[in-house]
Amino acid sequence: MVTTLGFLLAAWASIYYAFGLLLLGPIYALARLRPLRTLFQYRKAWIAMGLLGLGLLAVMAPLTVPYLQLGQELELQIPLEDTDFWSASPTDYLLPPGLHPLWGERVRDRLLSVSDDFPQVALEFVLGVGFIAMLFAFYGWRRSQGPERRAILWLLIVAFVLSLGPRLHFGRFPVVIPAPEKVVSAFHSVMNTLSVWLPTEETYAPLAAEGLTIPLPALFLRWLLPPLEGMRAWNRFAAFTSLGVSLLAGVGYATWIANEVRPARRKLERFNREHLAGVVILALAIFELWPQPVPLQAVQPRPVDEWLADQPGQFSIMELPLTSALGAPQMLYTRYHGKRITFAYGTYYPYWYRAEFPELQECPEAACLDLLSSWDVRFLLLNMDDVPAGPVLAPKLDESLSLKRMAQFGDIVVYRLLR
């Protein structure tokens, strides 16, 4: 019951945790409970596993049904290239903690290889667990004994490999091995043939490069299990990787205390050495992992929201570029201006929206403006801070005879639709 309750709390917090526990939980249990033949001889073990299975089924049903219903209405598929981008790199784990007030900014700006156009996504790749934890995890791996060590190692290794996503990266760039053109073509042909044989029938083409790339288990899991086409960020498995490192570091610390610190003739001396070591290690770990405040979205209206709120009547608005419109903050702004929006945000919504209304990618062409007119759009907002698309769109919107530039509030330019 305790396991079921823990799974419920984790699974309902994030669908990533649900899938991660469903995959990694059995791996940990199989490694921890060996030899299994002895375990299966006990009736109580079978009863416990049956109750656990029923509990997991009861937990997963409320989560699964909405996805099944939604899957009948639209295609819940994240493009392979997007999934590839939101994957961890081995180097992400080896960097110093990226939220530290002393060196965190340098890590995020210079060491994560994140594009200067989207610096905010660096937080998605701050995965460093700290050198103190890695040091004791290494010690635990080399010096500790017992079934818990084996189970933790399996958990750590599988979670780490899955967090790397569909192919190996160095930073945000895929690892590409130079090879003759014929070899590269043969490799791509093999990958495409393999993908056709598997249930999703998804081509490898989005990940093709001028050399040989290194496909990883997450890619084949995606191809084998169609629901995983809806998983965007494999780097979320970093949570389980960090858990594995932490557990192994704990085992390593306990082993270090027992082997290196505790041996002493006098009980008082042994007590003092253990406590001094604990205080020093804890202080170093806290210092290394101490985070600075995470940048948050300001909970306040934009000047343009206040202007929209003052406009009489009810009408619809649209915002461009779509990368700006299809963002979570837009849901907050509706609280302040109170007008209808023709865009929104959700896990799959941006992908569905772009596929359903491709003409919005061509504004201010006639097809785009006709669609906006059919939605009763009165004002079109252009976010100039969304580079490079925003500044590129501005002169095109200014030249359109179907749009009238009304005002500018900070980075937001307001146009009125004249149709």
C-alpha positions as CSV (number, residue, x, y, z in Angstrom):
1,M,0.0,0.0,0.0
2,V,2.9,2.4,0.8
3,T,4.4,1.7,-2.7
4,T,1.0,2.3,-4.4
5,L,0.5,5.5,-2.5
6,G,4.0,6.7,-3.4
7,F,3.4,5.9,-7.0
8,L,0.0,7.7,-7.0
9,L,1.6,10.9,-5.6
10,A,4.4,10.8,-8.1
11,A,2.4,9.8,-11.1
12,W,-0.3,12.4,-10.6
13,A,2.4,15.1,-10.2
14,S,3.8,14.3,-13.7
15,I,3.1,11.8,-16.5
16,Y,6.9,11.5,-16.8
17,Y,7.2,10.2,-13.3
18,A,4.4,7.7,-14.0
19,F,6.2,6.3,-17.0
20,G,9.6,6.4,-15.3
21,L,8.3,4.5,-12.3
22,L,6.5,2.0,-14.4
23,L,9.8,1.3,-16.3
24,L,12.4,1.8,-13.6
25,G,10.5,0.4,-10.6
26,P,10.5,-3.2,-11.9
27,I,14.1,-2.9,-12.9
28,Y,15.1,-1.8,-9.4
29,A,12.9,-4.4,-7.7
30,L,14.2,-7.3,-9.8
31,A,17.8,-6.3,-9.0
32,R,17.1,-5.7,-5.3
33,L,15.1,-8.8,-4.6
34,R,17.4,-11.4,-6.2
35,P,17.3,-14.4,-6.0
36,L,13.7,-14.3,-7.2
37,R,13.2,-18.0,-7.1
38,T,13.2,-17.9,-3.3
39,L,10.9,-14.9,-3.2
40,F,8.3,-16.5,-5.4
41,Q,8.0,-19.5,-3.0
42,Y,6.2,-17.4,-0.5
43,R,2.4,-16.9,-0.8
44,K,2.6,-13.5,0.8
45,A,4.9,-12.3,-1.9
46,W,2.3,-13.2,-4.6
47,I,-0.4,-11.5,-2.6
48,A,1.7,-8.4,-2.2
49,M,2.5,-8.2,-5.9
50,G,-1.2,-8.8,-6.8
51,L,-2.3,-6.0,-4.5
52,L,0.4,-3.7,-6.0
53,G,-0.7,-4.5,-9.5
54,L,-4.4,-3.7,-8.7
55,G,-3.3,-0.5,-7.0
56,L,-1.2,0.6,-10.0
57,L,-4.1,-0.1,-12.3
58,A,-6.4,2.0,-10.1
59,V,-3.9,4.8,-10.1
60,M,-3.2,4.8,-13.9
61,A,-6.8,4.5,-15.1
62,P,-7.7,8.1,-14.4
63,L,-4.5,9.3,-16.1
64,T,-4.8,7.1,-19.1
65,V,-8.4,7.6,-20.1
66,P,-8.1,11.3,-21.0
67,Y,-5.1,10.6,-23.2
68,L,-7.0,7.8,-25.0
69,Q,-10.0,10.1,-25.6
70,L,-7.8,12.9,-26.8
71,G,-5.9,10.5,-29.0
72,Q,-9.1,9.7,-30.9
73,E,-9.6,13.4,-31.8
74,L,-6.1,14.4,-32.7
75,E,-2.6,13.0,-33.3
76,L,-0.7,13.1,-30.0
77,Q,2.7,13.0,-31.6
78,I,5.8,15.1,-30.8
79,P,8.0,15.5,-33.8
80,L,11.2,13.4,-33.5
81,E,13.4,16.4,-34.0
82,D,11.8,18.2,-31.1
83,T,12.2,15.1,-28.9
84,D,15.8,15.0,-29.9
85,F,16.4,18.6,-28.9
86,W,14.9,18.1,-25.4
87,S,17.5,15.4,-24.6
88,A,20.3,15.5,-22.1
89,S,24.0,15.3,-22.9
90,P,26.5,13.4,-20.7
91,T,28.3,16.7,-20.3
92,D,25.2,18.2,-18.6
93,Y,25.7,15.9,-15.6
94,L,29.4,16.7,-15.3
95,L,29.0,20.5,-15.1
96,P,28.9,22.4,-11.8
97,P,25.3,23.0,-10.5
98,G,23.9,25.6,-12.8
99,L,21.8,27.6,-10.3
100,H,24.6,28.5,-7.9
101,P,24.9,32.3,-7.3
102,L,28.7,32.3,-7.9
103,W,29.1,30.2,-11.1
104,G,25.5,29.3,-12.2
105,E,25.1,32.1,-14.7
106,R,28.4,31.2,-16.4
107,V,27.3,27.5,-16.6
108,R,23.9,28.4,-18.1
109,D,25.3,31.0,-20.6
110,R,28.5,29.4,-21.8
111,L,28.7,25.7,-20.9
112,L,25.3,24.3,-21.9
113,S,25.5,25.3,-25.6
114,V,22.1,26.9,-25.6
115,S,21.3,29.3,-28.4
116,D,21.6,33.0,-27.6
117,D,18.1,33.4,-29.1
118,F,16.5,31.3,-26.4
119,P,18.6,31.6,-23.2
120,Q,15.6,30.8,-21.0
121,V,15.6,27.1,-22.1
122,A,19.0,26.7,-20.4
123,L,17.1,25.8,-17.1
124,E,15.8,22.7,-18.8
125,F,19.4,21.4,-19.0
126,V,20.7,22.3,-15.6
127,L,21.3,18.7,-14.5
128,G,24.6,18.8,-12.6
129,V,24.2,16.8,-9.4
130,G,27.4,18.2,-7.8
131,F,30.9,16.9,-7.4
132,I,30.5,15.9,-3.8
133,A,27.6,13.6,-4.7
134,M,29.5,12.2,-7.7
135,L,32.6,11.6,-5.5
136,F,30.7,9.5,-2.9
137,A,28.7,7.8,-5.6
138,F,31.9,6.7,-7.2
139,Y,33.2,5.5,-3.8
140,G,29.9,3.6,-3.2
141,W,30.2,2.0,-6.6
142,R,33.8,0.8,-6.0
143,R,33.8,0.0,-2.3
144,S,30.2,-0.9,-1.1
145,Q,28.7,-4.3,-1.2
146,G,25.2,-5.7,-1.0
147,P,22.0,-6.0,-3.1
148,E,21.1,-2.3,-2.7
149,R,24.3,-1.3,-4.6
150,R,23.4,-3.5,-7.5
151,A,19.8,-2.3,-7.6
152,I,20.8,1.4,-7.4
153,L,23.3,0.9,-10.2
154,W,20.7,-0.6,-12.5
155,L,18.3,2.3,-11.7
156,L,21.0,4.9,-12.3
157,I,22.3,3.4,-15.5
158,V,18.9,2.9,-17.2
159,A,17.7,6.3,-16.2
160,F,20.9,8.0,-17.4
161,V,20.8,6.3,-20.8
162,L,17.1,7.1,-21.3
163,S,17.6,10.8,-20.3
164,L,20.0,11.1,-23.3
165,G,17.1,10.8,-25.7
166,P,17.0,9.2,-29.2
167,R,20.6,9.9,-30.1
168,L,23.8,10.9,-28.4
169,H,24.6,14.6,-28.0
170,F,27.6,16.7,-26.9
171,G,25.9,19.7,-25.3
172,R,23.0,20.6,-27.6
173,F,24.7,19.2,-30.7
174,P,24.4,15.6,-31.9
175,V,27.6,13.6,-32.0
176,V,28.3,13.0,-35.7
177,I,31.1,10.6,-36.8
178,P,32.7,11.4,-40.2
179,A,32.3,8.6,-42.6
180,P,32.2,8.0,-46.4
181,E,29.0,8.9,-48.1
182,K,28.2,5.3,-49.0
183,V,28.6,4.3,-45.4
184,V,26.3,7.1,-44.2
185,S,23.7,6.3,-46.8
186,A,23.7,2.6,-45.9
187,F,23.3,3.5,-42.2
188,H,20.3,5.8,-42.9
189,S,18.8,3.1,-45.1
190,V,19.2,0.5,-42.3
191,M,17.6,2.8,-39.8
192,N,14.7,3.7,-42.1
193,T,14.1,0.1,-42.9
194,L,14.1,-0.8,-39.2
195,S,11.7,2.0,-38.4
196,V,9.2,0.7,-41.0
197,W,9.2,-2.7,-39.4
198,L,8.4,-1.3,-35.9
199,P,4.9,-0.3,-34.8
200,T,5.2,3.5,-35.2
201,E,6.7,3.3,-38.8
202,E,8.4,6.6,-38.1
203,T,11.3,7.6,-40.4
204,Y,14.8,8.3,-39.1
205,A,15.1,11.2,-41.6
206,P,14.7,14.1,-39.1
207,L,17.8,12.8,-37.3
208,A,19.9,12.2,-40.4
209,A,23.2,14.0,-40.7
210,E,26.2,14.2,-43.0
211,G,27.9,11.6,-40.9
212,L,27.0,8.7,-38.6
213,T,24.9,9.5,-35.6
214,I,24.6,7.3,-32.5
215,P,21.0,6.1,-31.9
216,L,20.1,5.3,-28.3
217,P,17.6,3.0,-26.6
218,A,15.0,5.8,-26.2
219,L,14.6,6.0,-30.0
220,F,13.8,2.2,-30.2
221,L,11.5,2.5,-27.2
222,R,9.7,5.3,-29.0
223,W,9.4,3.1,-32.2
224,L,8.2,0.1,-30.2
225,L,5.7,1.8,-28.0
226,P,3.5,4.2,-30.1
227,P,2.3,6.2,-27.0
228,L,5.9,7.3,-26.4
229,E,5.6,9.4,-29.6
230,G,3.8,11.8,-27.3
231,M,6.8,12.1,-24.9
232,R,8.6,15.4,-25.6
233,A,11.4,15.7,-23.1
234,W,13.5,12.6,-22.3
235,N,15.8,14.8,-20.3
236,R,13.1,14.6,-17.5
237,F,14.6,11.2,-16.7
238,A,17.4,13.2,-15.2
239,A,15.2,13.3,-12.0
240,F,15.7,9.5,-11.7
241,T,19.3,9.8,-12.6
242,S,19.8,12.3,-9.8
243,L,17.9,10.0,-7.5
244,G,20.2,7.2,-8.4
245,V,23.3,9.3,-7.8
246,S,22.0,10.5,-4.5
247,L,21.2,6.9,-3.3
248,L,24.6,5.6,-4.4
249,A,26.3,8.6,-2.8
250,G,24.4,7.8,0.5
251,V,25.6,4.2,0.3
252,G,29.1,5.5,-0.5
253,Y,29.1,7.9,2.4
254,A,28.0,5.2,4.8
255,T,30.7,2.9,3.5
256,W,33.3,5.6,3.8
257,I,32.4,6.3,7.4
258,A,32.5,2.6,8.3
259,N,35.8,2.0,6.5
260,E,37.8,5.3,6.8
261,V,36.4,7.4,9.6
262,R,34.9,5.1,12.3
263,P,37.9,2.8,13.0
264,A,39.2,4.2,16.3
265,R,40.0,2.6,19.7
266,R,38.1,5.1,21.8
267,K,34.3,5.4,21.6
268,L,34.4,9.2,22.2
269,E,37.1,9.7,19.5
270,R,35.0,7.6,17.0
271,F,31.9,9.7,17.9
272,N,33.7,13.0,17.3
273,R,35.3,11.9,14.0
274,E,32.0,10.7,12.6
275,H,30.2,13.9,13.5
276,L,33.0,16.2,12.3
277,A,33.1,14.4,9.0
278,G,29.3,14.6,8.7
279,V,29.3,18.3,9.4
280,V,32.1,19.0,6.9
281,I,30.6,17.0,4.1
282,L,27.1,18.3,4.6
283,A,28.4,21.9,4.6
284,L,30.3,21.3,1.4
285,A,27.3,19.7,-0.3
286,I,25.0,22.5,0.7
287,F,27.4,25.2,-0.5
288,E,27.9,23.4,-3.8
289,L,24.2,23.0,-4.4
290,W,22.9,26.3,-3.0
291,P,20.6,27.8,-5.6
292,Q,20.0,31.3,-6.5
293,P,16.4,32.4,-7.1
294,V,15.0,30.9,-10.3
295,P,13.7,33.6,-12.8
296,L,9.9,33.6,-12.7
297,Q,7.3,35.1,-14.9
298,A,6.1,38.4,-13.5
299,V,2.5,38.1,-12.2
300,Q,1.3,41.4,-13.5
301,P,-0.4,42.7,-16.6
302,R,1.6,44.0,-19.5
303,P,0.8,47.6,-20.6
304,V,-0.9,46.1,-23.7
305,D,-3.2,44.1,-21.5
306,E,-4.4,47.2,-19.7
307,W,-5.0,48.9,-23.0
308,L,-7.0,45.9,-24.3
309,A,-9.1,45.9,-21.1
310,D,-10.1,49.5,-21.7
311,Q,-11.4,48.7,-25.2
312,P,-15.2,48.5,-25.3
313,G,-17.1,45.3,-26.1
314,Q,-16.0,41.7,-26.4
315,F,-13.8,40.6,-29.3
316,S,-10.9,38.2,-30.1
317,I,-7.2,38.9,-30.3
318,M,-4.3,37.1,-32.0
319,E,-0.6,37.3,-31.2
320,L,2.4,36.7,-33.5
321,P,4.8,35.0,-33.8
322,L,3.3,31.7,-32.9
323,T,6.2,30.9,-30.6
324,S,5.0,33.8,-28.5
325,A,1.3,33.1,-28.8
326,L,1.6,29.4,-27.9
327,G,3.2,30.0,-24.6
328,A,2.1,29.5,-21.0
329,P,2.2,33.2,-20.0
330,Q,-0.6,33.9,-22.4
331,M,-3.0,32.1,-20.2
332,L,-2.1,34.5,-17.4
333,Y,-2.6,37.6,-19.5
334,T,-6.3,36.7,-20.1
335,R,-7.0,37.4,-16.4
336,Y,-6.1,41.1,-17.0
337,H,-7.5,42.0,-20.4
338,G,-10.6,39.7,-20.3
339,K,-10.8,39.4,-24.1
340,R,-11.1,36.2,-26.1
341,I,-7.9,34.7,-27.4
342,T,-7.5,32.6,-30.6
343,F,-4.5,30.7,-29.2
344,A,-3.6,28.9,-26.0
345,Y,-1.1,26.6,-24.4
346,G,-0.9,22.9,-23.4
347,T,1.3,19.8,-23.8
348,Y,0.2,19.0,-27.3
349,Y,-1.7,22.1,-28.2
350,P,1.1,24.0,-30.0
351,Y,1.8,21.0,-32.3
352,W,-1.8,20.4,-33.1
353,Y,-2.5,24.2,-33.6
354,R,0.4,24.6,-36.1
355,A,-0.7,21.5,-38.1
356,E,-4.4,22.5,-38.0
357,F,-3.9,26.1,-39.1
358,P,-0.8,26.3,-41.4
359,E,-2.0,29.6,-42.9
360,L,-1.0,31.3,-39.7
361,Q,2.6,30.7,-40.6
362,E,2.1,32.9,-43.6
363,C,0.7,36.1,-42.1
364,P,-0.1,38.7,-43.4
365,E,-1.0,36.7,-46.5
366,A,-4.7,36.7,-47.5
367,A,-5.4,33.2,-46.2
368,C,-4.1,34.1,-42.8
369,L,-6.1,37.3,-42.5
370,D,-9.2,35.6,-43.8
371,L,-8.9,33.0,-41.1
372,L,-8.4,35.7,-38.4
373,S,-11.4,37.6,-39.7
374,S,-13.6,34.4,-39.5
375,W,-12.5,34.2,-35.8
376,D,-13.8,37.7,-35.1
377,V,-10.2,38.9,-34.5
378,R,-10.1,42.7,-34.0
379,F,-6.5,43.2,-32.9
380,L,-3.3,41.5,-33.9
381,L,-0.4,41.7,-31.4
382,L,3.2,41.4,-32.6
383,N,5.8,40.5,-30.0
384,M,9.0,42.2,-31.2
385,D,11.0,40.6,-28.4
386,D,10.4,37.2,-30.0
387,V,13.5,37.2,-32.2
388,P,14.2,36.7,-35.0
389,A,10.6,36.2,-36.2
390,G,9.1,39.3,-34.5
391,P,11.3,42.0,-36.1
392,V,11.1,40.1,-39.5
393,L,7.3,40.2,-39.4
394,A,7.0,43.9,-38.5
395,P,7.7,45.5,-41.9
396,K,5.4,43.0,-43.6
397,L,2.5,43.8,-41.2
398,D,3.2,47.5,-41.6
399,E,2.9,47.2,-45.4
400,S,-0.4,45.2,-45.4
401,L,-3.4,47.2,-46.5
402,S,-5.6,45.0,-44.4
403,L,-3.9,46.0,-41.1
404,K,-3.7,49.4,-39.4
405,R,-0.9,50.0,-36.9
406,M,-2.6,51.3,-33.7
407,A,0.1,51.6,-31.0
408,Q,3.1,50.1,-29.4
409,F,3.5,49.1,-25.8
410,G,7.0,48.2,-25.0
411,D,7.8,45.2,-27.2
412,I,4.2,44.6,-28.3
413,V,2.9,46.3,-31.4
414,V,-0.9,46.5,-31.9
415,Y,-2.5,46.2,-35.3
416,R,-6.2,46.5,-36.1
417,L,-7.7,44.1,-38.6
418,L,-9.6,46.1,-41.2
419,R,-11.5,43.2,-42.8
